[in-house]
């Protein structure tokens, strides 16, 4: 997202990040049925597109939301689809983060 922001002239990427997370969640939970304001029902993969349409109808720019959907699609493809096809994990969590946050990591700590 940060690499694409200057080309789209976007200063704040919070909306794009939230659309990315919504897209990934929606693709991973395909069978969840949802309702928008009680007017119509749809399944979870259509949620980002429904939110995009509502945002567009309210007069907001679609570029920010489409950027989040595009990055979410790339992430979903490499993290889920490509992994199932080839068995290769392209996107990996850095070992530093595993070391910092994984409670099962073997850490040599001396008691004072």
C-alpha positions in Angstrom: 0.0 0.0 0.0 2.8 2.4 0.9 4.5 1.9 -2.4 1.3 2.7 -4.4 0.1 5.7 -2.4 2.2 8.3 -4.1 0.9 7.3 -7.5 -2.7 7.7 -6.4 -2.0 10.9 -4.4 -3.2 9.4 -1.2 -1.9 10.7 2.1 -3.8 8.5 4.6 -4.0 4.7 3.9 -6.3 3.7 6.8 -9.3 3.2 4.6 -7.3 1.2 2.1 -5.9 -1.0 4.8 -9.4 -1.6 6.2 -10.7 -2.5 2.7 -7.7 -4.9 2.3 -8.6 -6.6 5.6 -12.3 -6.8 4.7 -11.4 -8.3 1.3 -9.1 -11.0 2.8 -11.7 -11.9 5.5 -14.5 -12.0 2.9 -12.5 -14.3 0.6 -11.6 -16.7 3.5 -15.2 -16.9 4.7 -17.1 -17.5 1.5 -20.2 -19.2 3.0 -21.2 -16.4 5.4 -24.4 -14.8 4.5 -24.8 -11.1 5.1 -27.4 -8.4 4.9 -27.0 -4.8 4.1 -29.4 -2.6 6.1 -32.0 -5.3 5.8 -32.5 -4.4 2.1 -30.7 -7.3 0.4 -28.6 -10.3 1.3 -25.4 -11.5 -0.2 -22.5 -13.8 0.7 -19.3 -12.5 2.2 -17.1 -12.3 -1.0 -19.4 -9.5 -2.2 -18.9 -7.4 0.9 -16.0 -5.3 -0.3 -17.9 -4.5 -3.5 -21.1 -3.6 -1.6 -19.0 -1.3 0.6 -17.3 0.2 -2.5 -20.7 0.9 -4.1 -22.1 2.6 -1.0 -18.9 4.6 -0.6 -19.2 5.7 -4.2 -22.9 6.6 -3.9 -22.0 8.8 -0.9 -19.6 10.8 -3.1 -16.3 9.4 -1.9 -13.4 8.6 -4.3 -13.3 4.9 -5.4 -9.6 5.0 -5.9 -8.8 4.6 -2.2 -11.1 1.6 -1.8 -10.1 0.0 -5.1 -6.4 0.2 -4.0 -7.3 -1.7 -0.8 -9.2 -4.3 -2.7 -6.3 -4.7 -5.2 -3.7 -5.2 -2.5 -6.1 -7.5 -0.6 -6.5 -9.6 -3.7 -2.7 -9.8 -4.2 -2.2 -10.8 -0.6 -5.1 -13.4 -0.7 -3.7 -14.9 -3.9 -0.1 -15.4 -2.6 -1.1 -16.4 0.9 -4.0 -18.8 0.1 -4.3 -19.7 -3.6 -0.7 -19.9 -4.6 0.2 -21.8 -1.4 -2.6 -24.4 -2.2 -1.4 -24.7 -5.8 2.4 -25.0 -5.3 2.9 -25.6 -1.5 5.3 -22.6 -1.4 4.7 -19.8 1.1 5.7 -16.6 -0.7 4.8 -14.2 2.1 6.5 -15.1 5.3 6.4 -13.4 8.7 9.9 -12.2 9.6 11.7 -14.3 12.2 12.2 -11.2 14.4 8.4 -11.0 14.9 8.1 -14.7 15.6 10.8 -14.3 18.2 9.2 -11.3 19.8 5.6 -12.5 19.9 5.5 -16.3 19.8 5.2 -17.6 23.3 6.6 -21.0 22.2 9.9 -19.6 21.1 12.9 -20.9 23.1 14.4 -17.8 24.7 17.4 -18.0 27.0 16.5 -15.6 29.8 18.5 -15.5 33.0 16.6 -14.9 36.3 18.0 -12.0 38.2 
